[in-house]
Amino acid sequence: MEQEERKLLAWHETLELHEMVAFQSVGLMKLKMSIKKITDPELKELYRKCIHDLEGNLKALLKFYTSAAGIQGREDEDVREDTGFYAGDLLGLSKALVRNLSVAITETATPSLRKTFTNQLLGAIHGHERIFNYMHKHGYYPAYDLGQLLGHDIETAQKALKMGF
């Protein structure tokens, strides 16, 4: 099948799309909430540029959701958006910590430092599990329902794009 003939994204690229939209949406929200606190004009301009770049990224990525299978919206309209945002931010931090510690271990030659990083990695994995379980239990991360997961992505990205700053 020719690439141009494909109507749906492959599962693995749909999941990468989800990860990138979720990550950039939370990042955009954080930047928009923080820019008001920035007093240095040069740094404030860097924030504006980053906000502009992330908005462009999200708009471009959202177009691909029409090629993802089975998108669904939220079932529970009573979900507190701020709680979901903060939980998602914590999940993103825990994922980054797991990844960064994994890389640090591969770059470490000193056994005691490698052991320390390894112990911290195990703790970070358990921390990630705790926040994932919290989010799943409360409906913030429907990981076993791809359609709902993608629907949440679209809602979160649209909220991030609509936020003022």
DSSP file (Angstrom, degrees, kcal/mol; ACC not computed):
  #  RESIDUE AA STRUCTURE BP1 BP2  ACC     N-H-->O    O-->H-N    N-H-->O    O-->H-N    TCO  KAPPA ALPHA  PHI   PSI    X-CA   Y-CA   Z-CA
    1    1 A M              0   0    0      0, 0.0     2,-0.1     0, 0.0     5,-0.1   0.000 360.0 360.0 360.0 131.6    0.0    0.0    0.0
    2    2 A E    >>  -     0   0    0      1,-0.1     3,-1.0     3,-0.0     4,-0.6  -0.372 360.0-121.5 -66.8 147.0    1.3    3.4   -1.0
    3    3 A Q  G >4 S+     0   0    0      1,-0.3     3,-1.1     2,-0.2    -1,-0.1   0.876 112.3  55.7 -58.4 -39.6    1.9    5.8    1.9
    4    4 A E  G 34 S+     0   0    0      1,-0.2    -1,-0.3     3,-0.0    -2,-0.0   0.732 101.2  60.1 -67.0 -21.8   -0.5    8.4    0.4
    5    5 A E  G <4 S+     0   0    0     -3,-1.0    -1,-0.2     2,-0.0    -2,-0.2   0.645  77.6 110.5 -81.5 -15.5   -3.3    5.8    0.4
    6    6 A R    <<  -     0   0    0     -3,-1.1     3,-0.1    -4,-0.6    -3,-0.0  -0.385  40.8-179.2 -66.6 133.0   -3.2    5.2    4.1
    7    7 A K        +     0   0    0     -2,-0.1     2,-0.3     1,-0.1    -1,-0.2   0.709  64.1  47.8-103.2 -27.1   -6.3    6.5    5.9
    8    8 A L  S    S-     0   0    0     61,-0.0    60,-0.2    60,-0.0     2,-0.2  -0.868  81.7-115.5-117.7 149.1   -5.4    5.5    9.5
    9    9 A L        -     0   0    0     58,-3.5    60,-0.3    -2,-0.3     2,-0.1  -0.495  39.2-105.6 -72.1 149.8   -2.3    6.0   11.6
   10   10 A A     >  -     0   0    0     -2,-0.2     4,-2.2     1,-0.1     5,-0.2  -0.417  32.5-110.8 -69.4 155.3   -0.6    2.9   12.7
   11   11 A W  H  > S+     0   0    0      1,-0.2     4,-2.2     2,-0.2     5,-0.2   0.905 116.1  51.4 -57.0 -44.5   -1.0    2.0   16.4
   12   12 A H  H  > S+     0   0    0      1,-0.2     4,-1.7     2,-0.2    -1,-0.2   0.880 111.9  45.8 -66.0 -36.3    2.6    2.8   17.4
   13   13 A E  H  > S+     0   0    0      2,-0.2     4,-2.4     1,-0.2    -1,-0.2   0.820 109.0  56.4 -76.0 -27.9    2.5    6.2   15.7
   14   14 A T  H  X S+     0   0    0     -4,-2.2     4,-2.4     2,-0.2    -2,-0.2   0.908 108.0  48.5 -63.6 -41.5   -0.9    7.0   17.3
   15   15 A L  H  X S+     0   0    0     -4,-2.2     4,-2.4     2,-0.2    -2,-0.2   0.881 111.1  49.2 -68.1 -37.2    0.7    6.3   20.7
   16   16 A E  H  X S+     0   0    0     -4,-1.7     4,-2.5     2,-0.2     5,-0.2   0.901 109.8  52.5 -66.3 -39.4    3.7    8.5   19.9
   17   17 A L  H  X S+     0   0    0     -4,-2.4     4,-2.6     2,-0.2     5,-0.3   0.934 109.2  50.1 -59.1 -46.3    1.2   11.2   18.8
   18   18 A H  H  X S+     0   0    0     -4,-2.4     4,-2.9     1,-0.2     5,-0.3   0.944 110.4  49.1 -56.1 -50.4   -0.6   10.9   22.1
   19   19 A E  H  X S+     0   0    0     -4,-2.4     4,-2.3     1,-0.2    -1,-0.2   0.906 113.6  45.9 -59.4 -43.1    2.6   11.2   24.1
   20   20 A M  H  X S+     0   0    0     -4,-2.5     4,-2.3     2,-0.2    -1,-0.2   0.890 114.9  46.0 -70.3 -38.6    3.8   14.3   22.2
   21   21 A V  H  X S+     0   0    0     -4,-2.6     4,-2.4    -5,-0.2     5,-0.2   0.923 114.7  47.5 -69.7 -43.0    0.4   16.1   22.4
   22   22 A A  H  X S+     0   0    0     -4,-2.9     4,-2.0    -5,-0.3     5,-0.2   0.941 115.0  46.0 -61.9 -46.9    0.0   15.3   26.1
   23   23 A F  H  X S+     0   0    0     -4,-2.3     4,-2.1    -5,-0.3    -2,-0.2   0.927 116.5  43.4 -62.5 -47.3    3.5   16.4   26.9
   24   24 A Q  H  X S+     0   0    0     -4,-2.3     4,-2.5     2,-0.2    -1,-0.2   0.828 110.8  55.5 -72.6 -31.1    3.3   19.6   24.9
   25   25 A S  H  X S+     0   0    0     -4,-2.4     4,-2.3    -5,-0.2    -1,-0.2   0.942 110.9  43.8 -65.2 -47.0   -0.2   20.5   26.1
   26   26 A V  H  X S+     0   0    0     -4,-2.0     4,-2.3    -5,-0.2    -2,-0.2   0.912 114.3  51.1 -64.3 -41.8    0.8   20.4   29.8
   27   27 A G  H  X S+     0   0    0     -4,-2.1     4,-2.4    -5,-0.2    -2,-0.2   0.907 109.5  50.1 -61.1 -42.1    4.0   22.3   29.0
   28   28 A L  H  X S+     0   0    0     -4,-2.5     4,-2.5     2,-0.2    -2,-0.2   0.912 110.0  50.2 -63.5 -43.2    2.0   25.0   27.2
   29   29 A M  H  X S+     0   0    0     -4,-2.3     4,-2.1     1,-0.2    -1,-0.2   0.921 110.7  49.9 -61.0 -43.4   -0.4   25.3   30.1
   30   30 A K  H  X S+     0   0    0     -4,-2.3     4,-1.8     1,-0.2    -2,-0.2   0.915 111.2  48.7 -62.6 -43.3    2.5   25.7   32.5
   31   31 A L  H  X S+     0   0    0     -4,-2.4     4,-2.2     1,-0.2    -1,-0.2   0.924 111.5  49.2 -62.5 -43.8    4.2   28.3   30.4
   32   32 A K  H  < S+     0   0    0     -4,-2.5     4,-0.4     1,-0.2    -1,-0.2   0.835 113.3  46.9 -66.8 -32.1    1.0   30.3   30.0
   33   33 A M  H  < S+     0   0    0     -4,-2.1    -1,-0.2    -5,-0.2    -2,-0.2   0.795 117.5  43.6 -76.4 -27.5    0.4   30.2   33.8
   34   34 A S  H >< S+     0   0    0     -4,-1.8     3,-2.3    -5,-0.2     4,-0.5   0.762  90.7  79.6 -89.6 -26.9    4.0   31.2   34.6
   35   35 A I  G >< S+     0   0    0     -4,-2.2     3,-1.2     1,-0.3    -1,-0.2   0.793  85.6  63.1 -58.3 -29.6    4.6   34.0   32.1
   36   36 A K  G 3  S+     0   0    0     -4,-0.4    -1,-0.3     1,-0.3    -2,-0.1   0.759 101.1  53.2 -65.5 -23.0    2.8   36.5   34.3
   37   37 A K  G <  S+     0   0    0     -3,-2.3     2,-0.5    -4,-0.1    -1,-0.3   0.565  85.1 101.4 -88.5  -9.1    5.4   36.0   37.0
   38   38 A I    <   +     0   0    0     -3,-1.2    -3,-0.0    -4,-0.5    -4,-0.0  -0.652  40.5 173.3 -82.2 124.2    8.4   36.7   34.7
   39   39 A T        +     0   0    0     -2,-0.5    -1,-0.2     5,-0.0     3,-0.0   0.707  52.3  91.9-102.2 -26.0    9.8   40.2   35.2
   40   40 A D     >  -     0   0    0      1,-0.2     4,-2.7     2,-0.0     5,-0.2  -0.597  67.8-148.7 -73.3 120.4   12.9   40.0   33.0
   41   41 A P  H  > S+     0   0    0      0, 0.0     4,-2.0     0, 0.0    -1,-0.2   0.865  95.1  50.5 -60.6 -37.9   11.8   41.3   29.5
   42   42 A E  H  > S+     0   0    0      2,-0.2     4,-1.7     1,-0.2     5,-0.1   0.927 113.5  44.4 -66.8 -43.8   14.3   39.1   27.6
   43   43 A L  H  > S+     0   0    0      2,-0.2     4,-2.3     1,-0.2    -1,-0.2   0.892 110.7  55.4 -66.4 -39.0   13.1   35.9   29.5
   44   44 A K  H  X S+     0   0    0     -4,-2.7     4,-2.4     1,-0.2    -1,-0.2   0.894 106.9  50.7 -60.4 -39.0    9.5   37.0   29.0
   45   45 A E  H  X S+     0   0    0     -4,-2.0     4,-2.4     2,-0.2    -1,-0.2   0.871 107.4  53.3 -67.1 -36.6   10.1   37.2   25.3
   46   46 A L  H  X S+     0   0    0     -4,-1.7     4,-2.5     2,-0.2    -2,-0.2   0.905 108.8  49.9 -62.8 -40.8   11.7   33.7   25.3
   47   47 A Y  H  X S+     0   0    0     -4,-2.3     4,-2.9     2,-0.2    -2,-0.2   0.931 109.8  50.8 -60.7 -46.1    8.5   32.4   27.0
   48   48 A R  H  X S+     0   0    0     -4,-2.4     4,-2.6     1,-0.2    -2,-0.2   0.913 111.2  48.0 -59.2 -43.0    6.4   34.1   24.4
   49   49 A K  H  X S+     0   0    0     -4,-2.4     4,-2.6     2,-0.2    -1,-0.2   0.917 112.6  48.2 -64.2 -43.5    8.4   32.5   21.6
   50   50 A C  H  X S+     0   0    0     -4,-2.5     4,-2.7     2,-0.2     5,-0.2   0.908 111.4  50.5 -64.3 -41.6    8.2   29.1   23.3
   51   51 A I  H  X S+     0   0    0     -4,-2.9     4,-2.5     2,-0.2    -2,-0.2   0.935 111.4  48.5 -59.5 -47.2    4.4   29.5   23.8
   52   52 A H  H  X S+     0   0    0     -4,-2.6     4,-2.2    -5,-0.2    -2,-0.2   0.917 112.2  48.9 -59.6 -44.9    4.1   30.4   20.1
   53   53 A D  H  X S+     0   0    0     -4,-2.6     4,-2.5     1,-0.2    -2,-0.2   0.922 112.3  47.2 -62.9 -45.4    6.1   27.4   19.0
   54   54 A L  H  X S+     0   0    0     -4,-2.7     4,-2.8     2,-0.2     5,-0.2   0.885 109.8  53.3 -66.2 -37.9    4.2   25.0   21.2
   55   55 A E  H  X S+     0   0    0     -4,-2.5     4,-2.4    -5,-0.2    -1,-0.2   0.927 110.9  47.3 -61.0 -43.1    0.9   26.4   19.9
   56   56 A G  H  X S+     0   0    0     -4,-2.2     4,-2.2     2,-0.2    -2,-0.2   0.910 111.5  50.9 -62.9 -42.6    2.1   25.8   16.4
   57   57 A N  H  X S+     0   0    0     -4,-2.5     4,-2.6     2,-0.2    -2,-0.2   0.940 111.8  46.6 -59.5 -48.2    3.2   22.3   17.2
   58   58 A L  H  X S+     0   0    0     -4,-2.8     4,-2.9     1,-0.2     5,-0.2   0.913 110.6  51.6 -64.2 -42.9   -0.1   21.4   18.8
   59   59 A K  H  X S+     0   0    0     -4,-2.4     4,-0.8    -5,-0.2    -1,-0.2   0.912 113.1  46.2 -60.0 -41.2   -2.2   22.8   15.9
   60   60 A A  H  < S+     0   0    0     -4,-2.2     3,-0.4    -5,-0.2     4,-0.4   0.906 115.4  45.7 -67.7 -41.4   -0.1   20.8   13.5
   61   61 A L  H >< S+     0   0    0     -4,-2.6     3,-1.7     1,-0.2     4,-0.4   0.868 102.9  63.2 -71.6 -36.2   -0.4   17.6   15.6
   62   62 A L  H >< S+     0   0    0     -4,-2.9     3,-1.3     1,-0.3     4,-0.4   0.796  91.5  67.6 -60.2 -27.4   -4.1   17.9   16.2
   63   63 A K  G >< S+     0   0    0     -4,-0.8     3,-0.8    -3,-0.4    -1,-0.3   0.785  93.4  59.4 -62.2 -26.4   -4.7   17.5   12.5
   64   64 A F  G X  S+     0   0    0     -3,-1.7     3,-1.8    -4,-0.4    -1,-0.3   0.649  83.3  80.7 -78.4 -14.7   -3.5   13.9   12.7
   65   65 A Y  G X  S+     0   0    0     -3,-1.3     3,-1.3    -4,-0.4    -1,-0.2   0.773  81.2  65.1 -65.8 -24.0   -6.2   12.9   15.2
   66   66 A T  G <  S+     0   0    0     -3,-0.8    -1,-0.3    -4,-0.4    -2,-0.2   0.709 101.9  51.1 -68.9 -16.8   -8.7   12.6   12.3
   67   67 A S  G <  S+     0   0    0     -3,-1.8   -58,-3.5    -4,-0.1     2,-0.4   0.337  91.3  96.2 -99.3   5.2   -6.5    9.7   11.1
   68   68 A A  S X  S-     0   0    0     -3,-1.3     3,-0.5   -60,-0.2     2,-0.2  -0.778  80.6-111.9 -96.5 141.2   -6.4    7.9   14.5
   69   69 A A  T 3  S-     0   0    0     -2,-0.4    -2,-0.1   -60,-0.3    -1,-0.0  -0.490  81.7  -1.0 -76.3 135.1   -8.9    5.1   15.1
   70   70 A G  T 3   -     0   0    0     -2,-0.2    -1,-0.2     1,-0.2    81,-0.2   0.768  68.2-174.4  71.8  36.2  -11.7    5.4   17.6
   71   71 A I    <   -     0   0    0     -3,-0.5     2,-0.3    -6,-0.2    77,-0.2  -0.412   7.4-179.4 -66.0 136.9  -11.5    8.9   19.2
   72   72 A Q        -     0   0    0     75,-3.0    79,-0.3    74,-0.2    80,-0.1  -0.958  21.0-126.1-133.6 153.2  -14.0    9.4   22.0
   73   73 A G        -     0   0    0     -2,-0.3    79,-0.2     1,-0.2    78,-0.1  -0.275  47.8 -67.8 -85.7 179.5  -14.8   12.3   24.3
   74   74 A R        -     0   0    0     77,-0.2    -1,-0.2     1,-0.1     3,-0.1  -0.414  32.5-158.4 -67.6 141.9  -14.9   12.3   28.1
   75   75 A E  S    S+     0   0    0      1,-0.2     2,-0.8    -2,-0.1    -1,-0.1   0.816  81.9  59.3 -86.2 -35.7  -17.7   10.4   29.7
   76   76 A D    >   -     0   0    0      1,-0.1     3,-1.0    63,-0.1    -1,-0.2  -0.832  57.7-179.4-102.3 105.6  -17.5   12.2   33.0
   77   77 A E  T 3  S+     0   0    0     -2,-0.8    -1,-0.1     1,-0.2    -3,-0.0   0.572  76.2  71.0 -78.6  -8.8  -18.1   16.0   32.5
   78   78 A D  T 3   +     0   0    0      2,-0.1    -1,-0.2     3,-0.0     2,-0.1   0.381  66.3 129.2 -88.9   5.0  -17.6   16.6   36.3
   79   79 A V    <   -     0   0    0     -3,-1.0     2,-0.8     1,-0.1     3,-0.1  -0.390  66.0-120.7 -63.2 130.8  -13.9   15.9   36.2
   80   80 A R     >  -     0   0    0      1,-0.2     4,-2.0    -2,-0.1     3,-0.2  -0.642  20.7-156.3 -75.5 113.0  -12.0   18.7   37.8
   81   81 A E  H  > S+     0   0    0     -2,-0.8     4,-2.4     1,-0.2    -1,-0.2   0.859  88.4  53.8 -61.8 -38.7   -9.7   20.0   35.1
   82   82 A D  H  > S+     0   0    0      2,-0.2     4,-2.5     1,-0.2    -1,-0.2   0.890 108.0  50.1 -67.1 -37.2   -7.1   21.5   37.4
   83   83 A T  H  > S+     0   0    0     -3,-0.2     4,-2.5     2,-0.2    -1,-0.2   0.926 111.7  48.1 -65.3 -44.0   -6.7   18.2   39.3
   84   84 A G  H  X S+     0   0    0     -4,-2.0     4,-2.5     2,-0.2    -2,-0.2   0.886 111.2  51.8 -62.0 -39.3   -6.2   16.3   36.1
   85   85 A F  H  X S+     0   0    0     -4,-2.4     4,-2.4     2,-0.2    -2,-0.2   0.951 112.1  44.4 -61.8 -50.2   -3.7   19.0   34.9
   86   86 A Y  H  X S+     0   0    0     -4,-2.5     4,-2.1     1,-0.2    -2,-0.2   0.874 113.8  50.3 -65.9 -36.2   -1.6   18.7   38.0
   87   87 A A  H  X S+     0   0    0     -4,-2.5     4,-2.4     2,-0.2    -1,-0.2   0.918 111.4  48.9 -65.5 -42.5   -1.8   14.9   38.0
   88   88 A G  H  X S+     0   0    0     -4,-2.5     4,-2.5     2,-0.2    -2,-0.2   0.875 109.5  52.2 -63.9 -37.6   -0.7   14.9   34.4
   89   89 A D  H  X S+     0   0    0     -4,-2.4     4,-2.2     2,-0.2    -1,-0.2   0.915 110.3  48.1 -63.6 -42.9    2.2   17.3   35.2
   90   90 A L  H  X S+     0   0    0     -4,-2.1     4,-2.5     2,-0.2    -2,-0.2   0.892 110.6  51.6 -65.0 -39.5    3.3   15.0   38.0
   91   91 A L  H  X S+     0   0    0     -4,-2.4     4,-2.4     2,-0.2    -2,-0.2   0.919 109.3  50.5 -63.0 -43.0    3.1   12.0   35.7
   92   92 A G  H  X S+     0   0    0     -4,-2.5     4,-2.4     1,-0.2    -2,-0.2   0.905 110.5  49.3 -61.1 -42.0    5.2   13.8   33.0
   93   93 A L  H  X S+     0   0    0     -4,-2.2     4,-2.4     1,-0.2    -1,-0.2   0.921 111.1  49.4 -62.2 -43.9    7.8   14.6   35.7
   94   94 A S  H  X S+     0   0    0     -4,-2.5     4,-2.1     2,-0.2    -2,-0.2   0.885 111.0  49.8 -66.5 -36.7    7.9   11.0   36.9
   95   95 A K  H  X S+     0   0    0     -4,-2.4     4,-2.5     2,-0.2    -1,-0.2   0.928 111.5  48.6 -64.2 -45.0    8.3    9.7   33.3
   96   96 A A  H  X S+     0   0    0     -4,-2.4     4,-3.0     1,-0.2     5,-0.2   0.890 109.9  52.4 -62.8 -38.9   11.1   12.1   32.6
   97   97 A L  H  X S+     0   0    0     -4,-2.4     4,-2.6     2,-0.2     5,-0.2   0.921 109.5  48.7 -63.8 -43.7   12.8   11.1   35.9
   98   98 A V  H  X S+     0   0    0     -4,-2.1     4,-2.0     2,-0.2    -2,-0.2   0.943 115.2  45.0 -60.5 -47.5   12.7    7.4   34.9
   99   99 A R  H  X S+     0   0    0     -4,-2.5     4,-2.1     2,-0.2    -2,-0.2   0.930 114.3  47.7 -62.7 -46.1   14.1    8.2   31.5
  100  100 A N  H  X S+     0   0    0     -4,-3.0     4,-2.5     1,-0.2    -1,-0.2   0.891 112.1  48.8 -66.0 -40.0   16.8   10.5   32.7
  101  101 A L  H  X S+     0   0    0     -4,-2.6     4,-2.2    -5,-0.2    -1,-0.2   0.889 109.1  54.1 -66.5 -37.2   17.9    8.1   35.5
  102  102 A S  H  X S+     0   0    0     -4,-2.0     4,-1.4    -5,-0.2    -2,-0.2   0.926 111.6  44.2 -60.9 -44.8   18.1    5.2   32.9
  103  103 A V  H  X S+     0   0    0     -4,-2.1     4,-1.0     1,-0.2    -2,-0.2   0.914 110.3  55.3 -65.7 -42.6   20.3    7.2   30.7
  104  104 A A  H >< S+     0   0    0     -4,-2.5     3,-0.6     1,-0.2     4,-0.3   0.884 104.2  54.9 -59.1 -38.4   22.5    8.3   33.6
  105  105 A I  H >< S+     0   0    0     -4,-2.2     3,-1.2     1,-0.2    -1,-0.2   0.900 105.4  52.0 -61.7 -40.8   23.0    4.7   34.6
  106  106 A T  H 3< S+     0   0    0     -4,-1.4    -1,-0.2     1,-0.2    -2,-0.2   0.709 111.6  47.8 -70.5 -17.7   24.4    3.9   31.1
  107  107 A E  T << S+     0   0    0     -4,-1.0     2,-0.5    -3,-0.6    -1,-0.2   0.357  91.7 100.3-100.2   3.9   26.8    6.8   31.4
  108  108 A T    <   +     0   0    0     -3,-1.2    -4,-0.0    -4,-0.3    -3,-0.0  -0.803  35.4 170.4-102.9 127.9   28.1    5.9   34.9
  109  109 A A        +     0   0    0     -2,-0.5    -1,-0.1     5,-0.0     3,-0.0   0.672  57.9  89.5-101.2 -24.7   31.4    4.2   35.4
  110  110 A T     >  -     0   0    0      1,-0.2     4,-2.7     2,-0.0     3,-0.4  -0.656  69.9-146.9 -80.7 118.4   31.7    4.6   39.2
  111  111 A P  H  > S+     0   0    0      0, 0.0     4,-2.5     0, 0.0     5,-0.2   0.862  95.0  50.4 -55.6 -41.8   30.0    1.6   40.9
  112  112 A S  H  > S+     0   0    0      2,-0.2     4,-1.9     1,-0.2     5,-0.1   0.881 113.1  46.0 -68.0 -35.9   28.7    3.5   43.9
  113  113 A L  H  > S+     0   0    0     -3,-0.4     4,-2.9     2,-0.2     5,-0.2   0.907 111.9  51.8 -70.1 -41.3   27.2    6.2   41.8
  114  114 A R  H  X S+     0   0    0     -4,-2.7     4,-2.5     1,-0.2    -2,-0.2   0.911 110.2  49.3 -60.1 -41.2   25.6    3.6   39.4
  115  115 A K  H  X S+     0   0    0     -4,-2.5     4,-2.7    -5,-0.2    -1,-0.2   0.903 110.7  50.1 -64.4 -40.9   24.1    1.9   42.5
  116  116 A T  H  X S+     0   0    0     -4,-1.9     4,-2.3     2,-0.2    -2,-0.2   0.937 112.4  46.6 -62.7 -46.8   22.7    5.2   43.7
  117  117 A F  H  X S+     0   0    0     -4,-2.9     4,-2.5     2,-0.2    -2,-0.2   0.902 111.9  52.0 -60.6 -40.7   21.2    6.0   40.3
  118  118 A T  H  X S+     0   0    0     -4,-2.5     4,-2.3     2,-0.2    -2,-0.2   0.919 109.8  48.0 -64.1 -43.9   19.8    2.4   40.2
  119  119 A N  H  X S+     0   0    0     -4,-2.7     4,-2.0     1,-0.2    -1,-0.2   0.903 112.8  48.9 -62.5 -40.3   18.1    2.8   43.6
  120  120 A Q  H  X S+     0   0    0     -4,-2.3     4,-2.6     2,-0.2    -2,-0.2   0.869 108.5  54.6 -66.8 -35.7   16.7    6.1   42.6
  121  121 A L  H  X S+     0   0    0     -4,-2.5     4,-2.5     2,-0.2    -2,-0.2   0.924 107.1  49.7 -62.6 -44.9   15.4    4.6   39.3
  122  122 A L  H  X S+     0   0    0     -4,-2.3     4,-2.0     1,-0.2    -1,-0.2   0.908 112.5  48.0 -60.8 -41.6   13.6    1.9   41.2
  123  123 A G  H  X S+     0   0    0     -4,-2.0     4,-2.4     1,-0.2    -2,-0.2   0.898 110.9  50.9 -64.1 -40.3   12.0    4.6   43.4
  124  124 A A  H  X S+     0   0    0     -4,-2.6     4,-2.6     2,-0.2    -2,-0.2   0.872 107.9  52.8 -65.9 -37.0   11.1    6.6   40.4
  125  125 A I  H  X S+     0   0    0     -4,-2.5     4,-2.2     2,-0.2    -1,-0.2   0.920 111.0  46.6 -63.9 -43.4    9.4    3.6   38.8
  126  126 A H  H  X S+     0   0    0     -4,-2.0     4,-2.2     2,-0.2    -2,-0.2   0.886 111.6  52.0 -65.8 -37.9    7.3    3.1   41.9
  127  127 A G  H  X S+     0   0    0     -4,-2.4     4,-2.2     2,-0.2     5,-0.2   0.910 109.0  49.9 -63.3 -42.1    6.5    6.8   42.0
  128  128 A H  H  X S+     0   0    0     -4,-2.6     4,-2.7     1,-0.2     5,-0.2   0.905 109.2  52.5 -61.6 -42.2    5.4    6.6   38.4
  129  129 A E  H  X S+     0   0    0     -4,-2.2     4,-2.7     1,-0.2    -1,-0.2   0.908 108.4  50.9 -61.2 -42.3    3.2    3.6   39.2
  130  130 A R  H  X S+     0   0    0     -4,-2.2     4,-2.1     2,-0.2    -2,-0.2   0.936 113.5  42.7 -62.5 -47.0    1.5    5.5   42.1
  131  131 A I  H  X S+     0   0    0     -4,-2.2     4,-2.6     2,-0.2    -2,-0.2   0.890 114.1  51.8 -70.6 -36.8    0.7    8.6   40.0
  132  132 A F  H  X S+     0   0    0     -4,-2.7     4,-3.0    -5,-0.2     5,-0.2   0.949 110.2  49.0 -60.2 -47.5   -0.5    6.4   37.1
  133  133 A N  H  X S+     0   0    0     -4,-2.7     4,-2.5    -5,-0.2    -2,-0.2   0.895 111.6  49.7 -60.2 -40.2   -2.7    4.4   39.4
  134  134 A Y  H  X S+     0   0    0     -4,-2.1     4,-1.9     2,-0.2     6,-0.2   0.946 113.4  45.7 -60.9 -49.0   -4.2    7.6   40.9
  135  135 A M  H  <>S+     0   0    0     -4,-2.6     5,-2.4     1,-0.2     6,-1.1   0.903 114.5  47.2 -64.4 -41.3   -4.9    9.1   37.4
  136  136 A H  H ><5S+     0   0    0     -4,-3.0     3,-1.2     4,-0.2    -1,-0.2   0.929 110.7  52.2 -65.8 -44.6   -6.4    5.9   36.1
  137  137 A K  H 3<5S+     0   0    0     -4,-2.5    -1,-0.2     1,-0.3    -2,-0.2   0.861 114.1  43.2 -59.0 -37.6   -8.6    5.4   39.2
  138  138 A H  T 3<5S-     0   0    0     -4,-1.9    -1,-0.3    -5,-0.2    -2,-0.2   0.358 116.4-110.2 -94.7   5.1   -9.9    9.0   38.8
  139  139 A G  T < 5S+     0   0    0     -3,-1.2    -3,-0.2    -4,-0.4   -63,-0.1   0.611  85.4 118.6  80.6  11.9  -10.4    8.9   35.1
  140  140 A Y  S   <S+     0   0    0     -5,-2.4    -4,-0.2     1,-0.3    -5,-0.1   0.698  82.2  31.3 -81.8 -19.2   -7.6   11.3   34.2
  141  141 A Y        -     0   0    0     -6,-1.1     2,-2.3    -9,-0.1    -1,-0.3  -0.727  64.1-172.9-141.8  86.8   -5.7    8.7   32.2
  142  142 A P    >   +     0   0    0      0, 0.0     3,-2.1     0, 0.0     7,-0.4  -0.414  19.3 166.2 -78.7  67.3   -7.9    6.1   30.4
  143  143 A A  T 3   +     0   0    0     -2,-2.3     3,-0.1     1,-0.3    -7,-0.0   0.706  69.2  52.3 -61.0 -23.9   -4.8    4.1   29.3
  144  144 A Y  T 3  S+     0   0    0     -3,-0.2     2,-0.4     1,-0.2    -1,-0.3   0.328 102.0  63.4 -97.3   8.2   -6.8    1.0   28.4
  145  145 A D    <>  -     0   0    0     -3,-2.1     4,-2.7     1,-0.1     3,-0.2  -0.828  61.8-173.7-132.7  93.6   -9.2    2.8   26.1
  146  146 A L  H  > S+     0   0    0     -2,-0.4     4,-2.7     1,-0.2     5,-0.2   0.869  84.2  54.9 -58.9 -40.0   -7.3    4.4   23.2
  147  147 A G  H  > S+     0   0    0      1,-0.2   -75,-3.0     2,-0.2     4,-2.0   0.928 112.1  42.6 -59.8 -46.0  -10.4    6.2   21.9
  148  148 A Q  H  > S+     0   0    0    -77,-0.2     4,-2.6     2,-0.2    -2,-0.2   0.902 112.3  54.9 -65.9 -40.9  -11.0    7.9   25.2
  149  149 A L  H  X S+     0   0    0     -4,-2.7     4,-2.0    -7,-0.4    -2,-0.2   0.925 110.4  45.1 -58.5 -46.2   -7.3    8.6   25.6
  150  150 A L  H  X S+     0   0    0     -4,-2.7     4,-2.2     2,-0.2    -1,-0.2   0.874 110.7  54.3 -67.2 -37.2   -7.1   10.4   22.3
  151  151 A G  H  X S+     0   0    0     -4,-2.0     4,-2.2   -79,-0.3    -2,-0.2   0.908 107.9  49.9 -61.5 -41.8  -10.3   12.3   23.1
  152  152 A H  H  X S+     0   0    0     -4,-2.6     4,-2.8     2,-0.2     5,-0.2   0.901 107.4  55.4 -62.2 -40.8   -8.7   13.5   26.3
  153  153 A D  H  X S+     0   0    0     -4,-2.0     4,-2.9     1,-0.2     5,-0.2   0.941 108.4  47.2 -56.6 -48.4   -5.7   14.6   24.3
  154  154 A I  H  X S+     0   0    0     -4,-2.2     4,-2.6     1,-0.2     5,-0.2   0.929 113.4  47.9 -61.6 -45.8   -7.8   16.7   22.0
  155  155 A E  H  X S+     0   0    0     -4,-2.2     4,-2.1     2,-0.2    -1,-0.2   0.914 114.3  46.3 -61.5 -43.5   -9.7   18.3   24.9
  156  156 A T  H  X S+     0   0    0     -4,-2.8     4,-2.4     2,-0.2    -2,-0.2   0.917 113.5  48.2 -66.9 -43.5   -6.5   19.1   26.8
  157  157 A A  H  X S+     0   0    0     -4,-2.9     4,-2.5    -5,-0.2    -2,-0.2   0.914 112.0  49.5 -64.1 -42.1   -4.7   20.5   23.8
  158  158 A Q  H  X S+     0   0    0     -4,-2.6     4,-2.0    -5,-0.2    -1,-0.2   0.890 110.6  50.4 -64.3 -38.2   -7.7   22.7   22.9
  159  159 A K  H  X S+     0   0    0     -4,-2.1     4,-1.2    -5,-0.2    -2,-0.2   0.922 111.0  49.1 -64.3 -42.9   -7.8   24.0   26.4
  160  160 A A  H  < S+     0   0    0     -4,-2.4     3,-0.3     1,-0.2    -2,-0.2   0.898 111.5  49.3 -63.1 -40.5   -4.1   24.8   26.3
  161  161 A L  H  < S+     0   0    0     -4,-2.5    -1,-0.2     1,-0.2    -2,-0.2   0.854 111.6  48.8 -67.6 -34.2   -4.5   26.6   23.0
  162  162 A K  H  < S+     0   0    0     -4,-2.0    -1,-0.2    -5,-0.2    -2,-0.2   0.675  86.1 109.1 -80.3 -17.9   -7.4   28.6   24.3
  163  163 A M     <  -     0   0    0     -4,-1.2     2,-0.1    -3,-0.3    -3,-0.0  -0.317  63.9-136.8 -62.0 137.6   -5.7   29.7   27.5
  164  164 A G              0   0    0      1,-0.1    -1,-0.1  -131,-0.0    -2,-0.0  -0.408 360.0 360.0 -84.0 169.2   -4.8   33.3   27.6
  165  165 A F              0   0    0     -2,-0.1    -1,-0.1  -130,-0.1    -2,-0.0   0.313 360.0 360.0-152.5 360.0   -1.5   34.6   28.9
